Amino acid sequence: MLLTIDIGNTNITFGLFDGKALGPRWRIRTIHDKMPDEYGILLDQLFRHRGYQPEDVTGIAIASVVPPLTPVFVQVCRDYLGRDPLVVDARVETGVRIRYENPKEVGADRVVDAAAARALYGVPACIVDFGTATTFDAVSAEGDYLGGAIAPGIGIAAQALFERTAKLPRVELKRPPSVIGRNTVQSIQSGLLFGYVGLVEGMVARFKAELGPETRVIATGGLAGVIAQETDVIDVVDPWLTLHGLRIIYELNRGAH
């Protein structure tokens, strides 16, 4: 089985593939100062809880936007799974040409998402990733990664309101009864949810103006489903898009790895 690992600033996501089928998947909190043994023991427990053994893993692919944790997980893979992982970087074949001015500035997850969108949903595409940041990525009709836009994530915005104001509370992100909030909690929920819906709709319109009206819009990340329920501009919701992209890239590099 192939283990895919997406190391993000807020969460680390794991997925086990049997061929092209995505099986068990896990999402844990990113803790930057955890030691390899701590992550290794946790991963072993997650496997065994679902009836899997470390020796079931025959390959590993990693995408990371947290450089200090990349070598930590390379060591975890070697010590606890007995395998060297494929770490997606500029030297790895992704099937995607990067048209960014400096390709090294592009996060591995954004390239992996582009590879998945191209293979699974078609191009041109606009990928909206609701992570620590809300990112918009453009993939051309030729399947090239063109670039995109980066905005603060919903969680960051909510945390900033709580930390930078004296009286505004921390709130659960869910749909309020109406756009016009009748109390402080509802007002914050409205501003966060519908404000980000407006952001998505406006950015998608601008991306389509440059990429073409046939552009497919794919939403991913933990909050993709929440936002997609409030707008008709999103064509596909795939919360595990990065894991699928890692599988696709691993298969491209299987002979070389």
C-alpha positions in Angstrom: 0.0 0.0 0.0 1.1 3.6 -0.6 1.2 6.0 2.3 0.7 9.7 1.4 1.6 12.4 3.8 0.7 16.1 3.4 2.5 18.2 6.0 0.7 21.6 6.4 1.2 24.5 8.8 -2.0 23.6 10.8 -2.6 19.9 10.0 -0.8 16.8 8.8 -2.9 14.5 6.7 -2.2 10.9 6.0 -3.9 8.6 3.5 -3.4 4.9 2.6 -3.9 3.9 -1.0 -4.6 0.4 -2.3 -3.9 0.9 -6.0 -5.9 4.0 -6.9 -8.4 3.6 -4.1 -8.0 5.9 -1.1 -8.6 3.9 2.0 -8.1 5.1 5.6 -7.1 8.7 6.1 -6.2 10.7 9.2 -5.8 14.4 10.0 -3.7 15.4 13.0 -2.6 18.8 14.4 0.8 20.0 13.3 3.2 20.3 16.2 6.5 21.8 15.1 8.6 20.6 18.0 7.5 17.0 18.1 10.4 14.5 17.9 10.5 11.7 15.2 9.8 9.0 17.8 6.6 10.9 18.9 5.3 11.1 15.4 6.4 7.5 14.7 4.6 6.1 17.7 1.4 8.1 16.8 1.5 6.9 13.2 1.9 3.3 14.4 -1.1 3.6 16.7 -3.2 5.1 13.9 -2.3 2.2 11.7 -3.0 -0.5 14.2 -6.3 1.1 15.3 -7.6 0.6 11.7 -6.2 -2.9 11.4 -3.0 -2.2 9.5 0.6 -3.0 10.2 3.6 -0.8 9.3 4.9 -3.6 7.0 1.7 -3.2 4.8 3.3 0.0 3.4 5.2 -0.5 0.2 5.8 3.1 -0.7 5.6 6.6 0.7 5.1 10.1 -0.8 5.4 13.3 1.1 4.5 16.9 0.3 5.6 19.4 2.9 5.3 23.2 3.4 6.9 23.1 6.8 10.7 22.7 6.0 11.8 21.8 9.6 9.3 18.9 9.7 10.4 17.3 6.4 13.5 15.6 7.8 11.5 14.6 10.8 9.1 12.6 8.7 11.9 11.2 6.5 13.3 9.8 9.7 9.9 8.5 10.8 9.5 6.7 7.5 12.9 5.1 7.8 12.7 4.1 11.5 9.1 3.1 11.7 8.2 2.0 8.2 11.5 0.9 6.9 11.3 2.9 3.7 12.7 6.0 2.2 9.9 8.3 1.1 9.6 10.2 -2.1 9.6 13.9 -1.1 8.1 16.2 -3.7 10.5 19.0 -4.6 11.9 20.6 -7.7 13.8 17.5 -8.6 10.8 15.3 -8.7 8.8 14.6 -11.9 5.3 15.9 -11.4 3.9 16.0 -14.9 3.2 19.8 -14.4 5.3 22.5 -15.9 5.7 25.4 -13.5 5.4 28.9 -15.1 6.0 30.8 -11.8 8.8 33.4 -12.1 10.7 31.4 -9.4 9.5 27.8 -9.4 11.2 27.2 -6.0 8.8 29.6 -4.4 5.8 27.4 -5.2 4.7 25.3 -2.2 4.8 21.5 -2.9 1.2 21.1 -2.0 0.1 23.6 -4.8 2.0 21.7 -7.4 0.7 18.4 -6.1 -2.9 19.8 -6.2 -2.3 20.9 -9.8 -1.2 17.4 -10.8 -4.3 15.9 -9.2 -6.7 18.5 -10.9 -5.1 17.9 -14.3 -5.4 14.1 -14.0 -8.7 13.8 -12.3 -10.9 16.7 -13.2 -9.5 18.3 -16.4 -8.0 21.7 -17.3 -8.1 24.7 -17.3 -8.7 24.7 -13.6 -8.9 26.9 -10.6 -8.1 25.2 -7.3 -9.3 26.8 -4.1 -7.6 25.3 -1.0 -9.0 26.2 2.3 -6.0 25.7 4.6 -4.0 27.9 6.9 -4.1 30.3 4.0 -6.9 30.3 1.4 -5.1 29.8 -1.9 -6.3 30.1 -5.5 -4.2 28.2 -8.1 -4.4 28.5 -11.8 -3.8 25.5 -14.2 -3.8 26.3 -17.9 -5.5 24.4 -20.6 -2.1 22.9 -21.4 -1.9 21.6 -17.8 0.8 24.2 -16.7 0.8 25.7 -13.3 0.6 29.4 -13.9 0.5 30.9 -10.4 -2.3 32.1 -8.2 -3.4 34.2 -5.2 -2.9 33.8 -1.5 -5.3 35.2 1.2 -5.4 34.7 4.9 -7.3 31.5 5.9 -10.7 31.6 7.6 -9.1 30.2 10.8 -6.5 33.0 10.8 -9.2 35.6 10.3 -11.3 34.3 13.2 -8.3 34.0 15.5 -7.2 37.6 14.6 -10.7 38.9 15.5 -10.5 37.1 18.9 -7.0 38.2 19.7 -7.1 41.8 18.5 -10.4 42.9 20.0 -11.4 43.2 23.6 -15.0 42.0 23.4 -15.3 39.7 20.3 -15.5 36.0 21.3 -14.0 32.9 19.6 -16.8 31.3 17.5 -17.5 28.1 15.8 -17.5 28.4 12.0 -21.0 27.5 10.9 -23.9 29.0 9.0 -25.8 31.6 11.0 -29.6 31.8 10.7 -29.3 34.8 8.4 -26.7 37.1 6.8 -27.8 39.9 9.2 -26.6 38.6 12.6 -28.8 39.3 15.5 -26.1 38.9 18.1 -22.3 39.1 18.2 -21.7 35.4 17.6 -24.0 35.3 14.6 -22.5 38.5 13.2 -19.0 37.1 13.3 -20.2 33.8 11.8 -21.9 35.8 9.0 -18.8 37.9 8.3 -16.5 34.9 8.2 -18.7 32.5 6.2 -20.4 34.8 3.7 -17.4 37.1 3.6 -15.2 34.2 2.4 -18.0 33.0 0.0 -17.8 36.5 -1.5 -14.0 36.3 -1.7 -14.3 32.9 -3.5 -16.9 34.1 -6.0 -15.0 37.3 -6.8 -11.7 35.5 -7.3 -13.2 32.7 -9.3 -14.8 35.3 -11.6 -11.4 37.0 -12.1 -9.6 33.7 -12.7 -12.2 32.6 -15.3 -11.7 36.0 -17.1 -8.1 35.0 -17.6 -8.3 31.3 -17.9 -11.6 31.0 -19.9 -15.2 30.4 -19.0 -14.8 26.6 -19.2 -12.4 26.6 -16.2 -13.2 23.9 -13.7 -13.3 25.1 -10.1 -12.1 22.5 -7.5 -12.3 23.1 -3.8 -10.1 21.3 -1.3 -9.1 21.6 2.4 -11.1 21.0 5.6 -13.6 23.8 5.1 -14.2 23.2 1.4 -17.6 21.6 1.9 -18.8 24.4 4.2 -18.1 27.1 1.7 -19.3 25.0 -1.3 -22.7 24.8 0.2 -23.2 28.5 0.0 -22.1 29.1 -3.7 -22.6 27.6 -7.1 -19.2 28.6 -8.5 -17.5 25.5 -7.1 -17.8 22.5 -9.5 -16.0 19.8 -7.4 -15.3 19.4 -3.7 -12.4 17.0 -3.0 -11.0 17.4 0.5 -8.3 14.8 -0.2 -7.0 16.3 -3.5 -3.4 16.6 -2.3 -3.3 12.9 -1.2 -4.6 11.9 -4.7 -1.9 14.2 -6.3 0.8 12.5 -4.2 -0.3 9.1 -5.5 -0.2 10.3 -9.1 3.3 11.8 -8.6 4.5 8.7 -6.8 3.4 6.6 -9.8 5.2 8.9 -12.2 8.5 8.5 -10.2 8.1 4.8 -9.2 10.9 3.6 -11.6 13.3 6.3 -10.4 12.6 5.9 -6.7 
